């Protein structure tokens, strides 16, 4: 009987391809992990797929405090192409309006990238507990550039590296102060995932199929959410959608007077929403 192939690390060539490609471009019954302020030490686990990468890339929009996975990341199994996303399309209309307040709305509802990965919290009580970490692009970039520049595999179960995620106060902006992860880095010395082979097997058996975590809503759900949210901010009547395409749009797109009538306090709303979720870049 053929021996089942076990992934003991990450294919660095495939990782490089995914990293290069990225430059252009919660929930469920999972044990989610988020870094605390200060030093956090984790071990990133290799993919369940022997030829896979250690992460799954996705993105989410935030509308009225609710999260919606971006349909552009709901890829067709055969073509690999994502679906059309009503929220992304609405953002395009808002940007093309040329109105500062509408452009601010477009910026607010931008999809935030997430890189889902299996990790073990080295400072946790249970050394075999596997958690899901939804890392932001800054942490993901730190991990990937470390692996490619230093030619090391932090996920290797025998000669991998623990990763220090340092969550500190970042620079102040007009919308508040947000976390910085600039000083996050891999440990200098490689170590095995665990000294006990039985524990290693238990950890690997506990991994989650992170590509199955995102739950995508129908286009109609996303359309209704973004329509309702924009109209609540602009007091646009139900029969007037300023961000919908018209024949005159390509010539000169201007928002309606109603669209401008209720955005005086928009910046305050945006700041409050951003402060309520300071872990967007975790």
Secondary structure, DSSP 4 states (H G I P E B T S, - for coil): -PPPP---S--HHHHHHHHHHHTT---SSS-EE-PPSEEEEEEEPPPSSTTS-SEEEEEEEEETTEEEE-GGGS--TTT-PPPP-HHHHHHHHHHHT--HHHHHHHHHTPPEEEEEEEEEETTSS-TT--EEEEE-HHHHHHHHHHHHHHT--TT-TTTB--EEEEEEEEEEETTEEEEE-TT-EE-SS-B-S-S-HHHHHHHHHT---GGG---PPPHHHHHHHHHHHHHHHH---TT--TTS--TTTTT-----TGGGTT-TTHHHHHHHHHHTTTTTT-
